[in-house]
Amino acid sequence: MKIDSNSAISVDSVEEEYRYIQQISCVQCESKGSLKLDLQSLIFEENKPYDKLDCQCQNCGAKKSFIFDISNFFGKLF
């Protein structure tokens, strides 16, 4: 999978990824907060880490994937 780094959503934590998804409306039925995580994948593109979250709307079944740039926190000790 080729990642467009310009369209990846930059986040500072996994929790921020989940909050983002909870605030998004479904593109098909426009129901806010209806997206449910189906699969989370770690992807490396040009040595940069990304999370891919595949989601599905609980109301209409529409599927949507999100790419998050996790380089701000991935592999760093807190």
C-alpha positions as CSV (number, residue, x, y, z in Angstrom):
1,M,0.0,0.0,0.0
2,K,1.4,3.4,-1.0
3,I,0.9,6.1,1.7
4,D,0.3,9.7,0.7
5,S,2.2,11.3,3.6
6,N,0.5,14.7,2.9
7,S,-2.9,13.2,3.6
8,A,-1.9,11.3,6.7
9,I,-3.4,12.7,9.9
10,S,-0.6,13.6,12.4
11,V,-1.3,12.5,16.0
12,D,0.6,12.3,19.3
13,S,-1.0,9.1,20.6
14,V,-3.1,6.1,19.8
15,E,-5.8,7.6,22.1
16,E,-5.8,10.6,19.8
17,E,-6.5,8.3,16.8
18,Y,-9.5,6.8,18.5
19,R,-10.9,10.2,19.6
20,Y,-10.5,11.4,16.0
21,I,-12.6,8.5,14.7
22,Q,-15.3,9.1,17.4
23,Q,-15.7,12.7,16.2
24,I,-16.0,11.9,12.5
25,S,-19.4,11.6,10.7
26,C,-20.0,8.8,8.4
27,V,-19.7,10.0,4.8
28,Q,-22.7,8.0,3.7
29,C,-25.3,8.4,6.4
30,E,-23.7,11.4,8.1
31,S,-24.1,9.9,11.6
32,K,-21.5,11.3,13.9
33,G,-19.7,8.9,16.2
34,S,-21.0,5.8,14.5
35,L,-17.7,4.5,13.2
36,K,-16.4,1.4,14.8
37,L,-12.8,0.1,14.5
38,D,-12.5,-3.2,12.6
39,L,-8.8,-3.5,12.1
40,Q,-5.7,-1.5,13.1
41,S,-2.5,-2.1,11.1
42,L,1.1,-0.7,11.5
43,I,2.6,0.3,8.2
44,F,6.1,1.5,7.4
45,E,6.5,3.7,4.3
46,E,10.0,5.0,3.5
47,N,11.0,4.1,7.1
48,K,8.2,6.2,8.6
49,P,5.5,4.6,10.8
50,Y,1.8,4.9,10.1
51,D,-1.3,3.4,11.7
52,K,-4.1,2.4,9.3
53,L,-7.5,2.1,11.0
54,D,-10.2,0.4,9.0
55,C,-13.6,1.4,10.3
56,Q,-17.2,0.6,9.6
57,C,-20.3,2.6,10.3
58,Q,-22.6,1.0,12.9
59,N,-25.7,2.6,11.3
60,C,-25.3,2.0,7.6
61,G,-22.3,-0.4,7.2
62,A,-20.2,2.0,5.1
63,K,-16.5,1.4,5.4
64,K,-13.8,4.0,5.8
65,S,-10.0,3.8,6.3
66,F,-7.8,6.4,8.0
67,I,-4.1,6.8,7.9
68,F,-2.3,8.3,10.9
69,D,1.2,9.6,11.0
70,I,2.5,8.2,14.3
71,S,6.2,9.3,13.9
72,N,5.8,11.8,16.8
73,F,5.5,9.1,19.3
74,F,6.2,5.6,17.8
75,G,9.1,3.8,19.4
76,K,9.8,6.6,21.9
77,L,10.0,6.0,25.6
78,F,7.8,8.3,27.8
